[in-house]
Amino acid sequence: MSLHLHSGAGQAPARDWRQAVMRGLQGRCPHCGRGRLFRGFLKPVDRCEACGEDLHHQRADDLPPYIVITIVGHVIVGGLLLAEKYGDWPMWLHMTLWPALTVSLSIALMQPVKGGVIGLQWALRMHGFGGEPDRPERQPQPRGGFDP
């Protein structure tokens, strides 16, 4: 087993993750903030039209829906509990308001949240955003004495 130490010399400068996430939330390129991040509702561009930054590395797979579910769930459940405690609303109002609000909030939040996740990945140099090629995922080697 060997230990590899790398000095700070030659490392790329740090990227401001707050700025990158905010630009992503606004649907802008996390690098320059001028180019569009999405070419469709949830389809990111491969390259920024303003600065040429490669954005095809992104892997925002399942995290944005989890974040949206968490946010919307807290808003809806909190609102429902407050309405039940302080109001005497008829059942038809609950049956129309809460599902409509759930769907509306989920659709409204999905693109900004995905942009924020892409911005965070860019700022942390994840999945090839650091300039090095993507490494294939490695499976752990079996521990034990037998060799198949």
C-alpha positions as CSV (number, residue, x, y, z in Angstrom):
1,M,0.0,0.0,0.0
2,S,1.3,3.4,-0.8
3,L,0.4,6.9,0.2
4,H,0.4,9.7,-2.3
5,L,0.7,13.3,-1.1
6,H,0.1,16.2,-3.4
7,S,1.3,19.6,-2.6
8,G,-0.8,22.7,-3.2
9,A,1.4,23.9,-6.0
10,G,-0.2,23.4,-9.4
11,Q,-3.7,23.0,-8.1
12,A,-6.5,24.8,-9.8
13,P,-7.9,27.9,-8.0
14,A,-10.9,27.4,-5.8
15,R,-14.3,28.1,-7.3
16,D,-16.9,30.0,-5.2
17,W,-19.6,27.4,-4.7
18,R,-22.2,30.0,-3.4
19,Q,-21.9,32.0,-6.6
20,A,-22.0,28.9,-8.8
21,V,-25.1,27.6,-7.0
22,M,-26.9,31.0,-7.3
23,R,-26.1,31.1,-11.0
24,G,-27.4,27.6,-11.4
25,L,-30.6,28.5,-9.6
26,Q,-31.1,31.3,-12.0
27,G,-30.6,29.0,-15.0
28,R,-27.3,30.5,-16.0
29,C,-23.8,29.1,-16.6
30,P,-22.1,28.5,-13.3
31,H,-18.8,29.7,-14.7
32,C,-19.7,33.1,-16.3
33,G,-23.3,33.7,-15.3
34,R,-24.2,34.9,-18.8
35,G,-25.0,31.8,-20.9
36,R,-28.1,29.8,-20.5
37,L,-27.8,26.5,-18.6
38,F,-30.9,24.7,-20.1
39,R,-31.9,24.1,-23.6
40,G,-35.2,22.5,-22.6
41,F,-37.2,22.3,-19.4
42,L,-34.7,19.9,-17.7
43,K,-32.1,19.3,-20.5
44,P,-28.9,21.2,-19.8
45,V,-26.7,22.5,-22.6
46,D,-23.5,20.7,-23.5
47,R,-21.4,23.9,-23.7
48,C,-22.0,27.5,-22.5
49,E,-22.7,29.8,-25.5
50,A,-21.1,32.8,-23.8
51,C,-17.8,31.4,-22.3
52,G,-17.6,27.9,-23.9
53,E,-17.4,26.1,-20.6
54,D,-18.1,22.3,-21.0
55,L,-21.3,21.4,-19.1
56,H,-21.9,18.0,-20.4
57,H,-20.1,16.4,-17.4
58,Q,-23.1,17.1,-15.1
59,R,-24.7,14.2,-13.3
60,A,-27.6,15.7,-11.5
61,D,-29.6,12.4,-11.7
62,D,-31.7,11.9,-8.6
63,L,-30.7,14.7,-6.2
64,P,-32.9,17.5,-7.6
65,P,-36.2,15.5,-7.2
66,Y,-35.2,14.5,-3.6
67,I,-34.5,18.2,-2.8
68,V,-37.8,19.3,-4.4
69,I,-39.8,16.5,-2.6
70,T,-38.3,17.7,0.7
71,I,-39.0,21.4,0.1
72,V,-42.5,20.8,-1.2
73,G,-43.3,18.3,1.5
74,H,-42.4,20.7,4.3
75,V,-44.4,23.6,2.7
76,I,-47.5,21.5,2.0
77,V,-47.6,19.6,5.3
78,G,-46.9,22.8,7.2
79,G,-49.6,24.7,5.4
80,L,-52.1,21.8,5.8
81,L,-51.4,21.6,9.5
82,L,-51.8,25.4,9.9
83,A,-55.0,25.4,7.9
84,E,-56.4,22.6,10.1
85,K,-55.5,24.3,13.3
86,Y,-56.5,27.8,12.6
87,G,-59.2,27.5,9.9
88,D,-62.4,25.6,9.3
89,W,-62.1,25.0,5.6
90,P,-64.6,22.8,3.8
91,M,-63.2,19.4,2.5
92,W,-63.6,20.4,-1.2
93,L,-61.2,23.3,-0.6
94,H,-58.6,21.0,0.9
95,M,-59.1,18.5,-2.0
96,T,-58.5,21.2,-4.6
97,L,-55.9,23.4,-3.0
98,W,-53.3,21.0,-1.7
99,P,-52.8,18.7,-4.7
100,A,-52.8,21.7,-7.1
101,L,-50.3,23.5,-4.9
102,T,-48.1,20.3,-4.6
103,V,-48.0,19.9,-8.4
104,S,-47.4,23.6,-9.1
105,L,-44.6,23.9,-6.6
106,S,-42.9,20.7,-7.8
107,I,-42.9,21.9,-11.4
108,A,-41.8,25.4,-10.5
109,L,-38.9,24.3,-8.3
110,M,-37.5,21.4,-10.4
111,Q,-35.4,23.4,-13.0
112,P,-33.9,25.9,-10.5
113,V,-33.0,23.1,-8.1
114,K,-31.4,21.1,-10.9
115,G,-29.4,24.2,-12.0
116,G,-28.2,24.7,-8.4
117,V,-27.0,21.0,-8.2
118,I,-25.2,21.4,-11.6
119,G,-23.6,24.7,-10.2
120,L,-22.5,22.9,-7.1
121,Q,-21.0,20.0,-9.1
122,W,-19.1,22.5,-11.3
123,A,-17.8,24.4,-8.2
124,L,-16.6,21.3,-6.5
125,R,-15.0,20.0,-9.8
126,M,-17.1,16.8,-9.6
127,H,-17.6,14.3,-12.5
128,G,-15.0,15.8,-14.9
129,F,-15.6,19.5,-14.2
130,G,-12.1,19.7,-12.9
131,G,-10.5,19.1,-16.3
132,E,-9.5,15.5,-15.7
133,P,-11.4,12.8,-17.6
134,D,-14.1,10.8,-15.8
135,R,-12.8,7.7,-14.1
136,P,-14.9,4.6,-14.3
137,E,-16.4,3.5,-11.1
138,R,-14.4,0.8,-9.5
139,Q,-15.8,-2.2,-7.7
140,P,-14.1,-3.3,-4.4
141,Q,-11.8,-6.2,-4.7
142,P,-13.0,-9.3,-2.9
143,R,-11.4,-9.9,0.4
144,G,-10.4,-13.4,1.2
145,G,-8.3,-16.2,0.1
146,F,-9.9,-17.7,-2.9
147,D,-9.2,-16.6,-6.5
148,P,-12.1,-17.4,-8.9
